[in-house]
Amino acid sequence: MTETATAASPAIPAIPAIIDNRREQSALRRFYAVNGRAVNAFIAFVCVWLFFASQNWMLFLNPGYYGSYLFSIPPSIIMVTALVFVITAGEIDLSFPAVIGAGGGVFMWLMIWGLPVIPAALITLLIGALLGLCIGAIVVYGKISSLVATLGLSFFIVGIVNFLAQGRNLELREAVGTWGNEFFVGKWNLAGLQVPNHFVLSLIWVALMFVLFRYHRFGIRVQMVGDNPNSARQMGINVERIRVGVFVLSSVAAALCGVILVQSANMVWFPLSGKAYLLPVLAAIFVGGTPVWGGVGTIVGAFFGALTIGLIPSGAVGAGFAGYWTEFIFGIVIIATMVAHRFSGGRVS
């Protein structure tokens, strides 16, 4: 009996190790349960980068490629992270491409009238907020589907912009290289990598959106309204005000994108400059893990979703694929990430 007990006793110290292993697994599962959608979006970005890089390592290890990539991606990052609030609230905003174009036009007209870059940009953001207030009021207080209302308003805004511009582009080459212009689109050389200022600004924007969504009462109320508006109303939340607020935020982001696009194009404004962002931005939202049913959203996931969708066109060409492969790769990435998100149902930030 004593010999048997002695032989069995070495197995006893293994029990704490098993318990620790279970705790570690449990911690990982809890982390994924809370951050699963953002993790999925990050994995999608890494997988897409690895796939393209494996086809052309020389290009994808060249800092020059990423300088161009970082120069073009900020408007998508800004727009996608702002639209997380709209989708989480249970709404949809299809008017943002028109607001991008209108914002760029307002900015250019203010510059032509003699305002410096920074004051013109601030006034443009204010006008964007007022435009978003009008859009939100039409949707919420007019009791119109946001899909239908913002689609119609998109055509309406584009029509007004084209009417005022008479279909012509605006240029102001004298503003290129000014202090305000350098503030927005100047570049920093970091070990051979050209990092544009507006990419840094987009990172600051993402940080602000993350705090606003996760820790500020506005973001928390957006999630509550999207999850169950009736319950939110019974808790004393002004549901209508929150719904209008997400459209204001979306339009401010669109106006900022318009300001950036004008300056990244060497102070040239195109009336339809925002039109190309509609489908990529919507794709980035869903790749990033914000579903259409409301109440659930992720700012971090949206950030990686924007990086992924922005990487595909240039990455596919750089990897040697013909242009017509781009749409196919878009489809594969979207479907794969949506399947992965199916296993991540919790609200995340």
FENWO-V67404 format. One record per backbone hydrogen bond with DSSP energy under -1.0 kcal/mol. CO is the residue of the C=O (numbers start at 1). NH is the residue of the N-H. E is the energy in kcal/mol with one decimal. If there is no record, write none. Layout:
{{CO	NH	E} {CO	NH	E}}
This chain:
{{1	5	-2.3} {2	6	-2.2} {3	7	-2.2} {4	8	-1.9} {5	9	-1.6} {8	11	-1.6} {9	12	-1.6} {12	15	-1.8} {14	18	-1.9} {15	19	-2.4} {16	20	-2.9} {17	21	-2.3} {18	22	-2.3} {19	23	-2.4} {20	24	-2.5} {21	25	-2.5} {22	26	-2.6} {23	27	-2.6} {24	28	-2.3} {25	29	-2.6} {26	30	-2.6} {27	31	-2.5} {28	32	-2.5} {29	33	-2.6} {30	34	-1.7} {31	35	-2.9} {32	36	-1.7} {35	39	-2.6} {36	40	-2.7} {37	41	-2.0} {38	42	-2.2} {39	43	-2.7} {40	44	-2.4} {41	45	-2.1} {42	46	-2.4} {43	47	-2.8} {44	48	-2.5} {45	49	-2.5} {46	50	-2.8} {47	51	-2.3} {48	52	-2.3} {49	53	-3.1} {50	54	-2.2} {52	55	-1.3} {56	60	-2.0} {57	61	-1.2} {59	62	-1.7} {62	65	-1.3} {63	67	-1.8} {64	68	-1.4} {65	69	-1.9} {66	70	-3.0} {67	71	-1.2} {68	72	-1.3} {69	73	-1.5} {73	77	-1.9} {74	78	-2.6} {75	79	-2.4} {76	80	-2.8} {77	81	-2.0} {78	82	-1.3} {79	83	-2.1} {82	85	-1.1} {83	87	-2.6} {84	88	-2.6} {85	89	-1.7} {86	91	-2.3} {87	90	-1.7} {88	295	-3.5} {95	99	-2.0} {96	100	-2.4} {97	101	-1.9} {98	102	-2.7} {99	103	-3.2} {100	104	-2.2} {101	105	-2.0} {102	106	-2.8} {103	107	-2.3} {104	108	-2.1} {105	109	-2.6} {106	110	-2.4} {107	111	-2.0} {108	112	-2.8} {109	113	-1.9} {110	115	-2.2} {111	114	-1.5} {116	120	-2.0} {117	121	-2.4} {118	122	-2.4} {119	123	-2.3} {120	124	-2.0} {121	125	-2.1} {122	126	-1.9} {123	127	-2.6} {124	128	-2.4} {125	129	-2.2} {126	130	-2.1} {127	131	-2.4} {128	132	-2.5} {129	133	-2.1} {130	134	-1.9} {131	135	-2.4} {132	136	-2.9} {133	137	-2.3} {134	138	-2.2} {135	139	-2.2} {136	140	-3.1} {137	141	-1.6} {137	142	-1.0} {139	144	-1.7} {145	149	-3.1} {146	150	-2.2} {147	151	-1.3} {148	152	-2.4} {149	153	-2.7} {150	154	-1.8} {151	155	-1.6} {152	156	-2.1} {153	157	-3.1} {154	158	-2.4} {155	159	-2.3} {156	160	-2.1} {157	161	-2.6} {158	162	-2.7} {159	163	-2.2} {160	164	-2.7} {161	165	-2.3} {162	166	-1.3} {162	167	-1.2} {165	168	-1.9} {170	269	-2.9} {172	175	-1.7} {173	176	-1.5} {175	178	-1.7} {178	182	-2.6} {179	183	-2.0} {180	184	-1.3} {181	185	-2.8} {182	186	-2.0} {186	197	-3.7} {188	195	-3.4} {190	193	-1.9} {193	190	-3.0} {195	188	-2.5} {196	200	-1.4} {197	201	-2.6} {198	202	-1.6} {199	203	-1.8} {200	204	-2.1} {201	205	-2.4} {202	206	-2.3} {203	207	-2.2} {204	208	-2.3} {205	209	-2.7} {206	210	-2.5} {207	211	-2.2} {208	212	-2.6} {209	213	-2.6} {210	214	-2.6} {211	215	-2.3} {211	216	-1.6} {212	219	-1.1} {216	220	-2.1} {217	221	-2.4} {218	222	-2.2} {219	223	-1.9} {220	224	-1.9} {221	225	-2.8} {222	226	-2.4} {223	227	-1.9} {224	228	-2.7} {228	232	-2.4} {229	233	-2.3} {230	234	-2.0} {231	235	-1.3} {232	237	-2.2} {233	236	-1.6} {237	239	-1.5} {238	242	-2.0} {239	243	-2.4} {240	244	-2.3} {241	245	-2.3} {242	246	-1.7} {244	248	-1.8} {245	249	-2.4} {246	250	-2.1} {247	251	-2.2} {248	252	-2.2} {249	253	-2.2} {250	254	-2.1} {251	255	-2.6} {252	256	-2.2} {253	257	-2.3} {254	258	-2.2} {255	259	-2.1} {256	260	-2.3} {257	261	-2.9} {258	262	-2.0} {259	263	-1.6} {260	264	-2.7} {261	265	-1.1} {262	267	-1.3} {262	268	-1.3} {263	266	-1.4} {267	172	-2.0} {269	170	-1.6} {270	273	-2.0} {272	275	-1.2} {274	277	-1.7} {275	278	-1.2} {277	281	-2.0} {278	282	-2.1} {279	283	-2.6} {280	284	-2.3} {281	285	-1.9} {282	286	-1.7} {283	287	-2.7} {284	288	-2.1} {285	290	-1.9} {298	302	-1.7} {299	303	-2.1} {300	304	-2.0} {301	305	-2.4} {302	306	-2.4} {303	307	-2.0} {304	308	-2.4} {305	309	-2.6} {306	310	-2.3} {307	311	-1.2} {308	312	-1.3} {311	315	-2.8} {312	316	-2.8} {313	317	-1.6} {314	318	-2.7} {315	319	-2.0} {316	321	-2.6} {317	320	-1.3} {322	325	-2.0} {323	326	-1.5} {325	329	-2.4} {326	330	-2.6} {327	331	-2.3} {328	332	-2.3} {329	333	-2.6} {330	334	-2.5} {331	335	-2.5} {332	336	-2.6} {333	337	-2.4} {334	338	-2.2} {335	339	-2.1} {336	340	-1.9} {337	341	-2.7} {340	343	-1.5} {341	344	-2.2} {349	300	-1.1}}
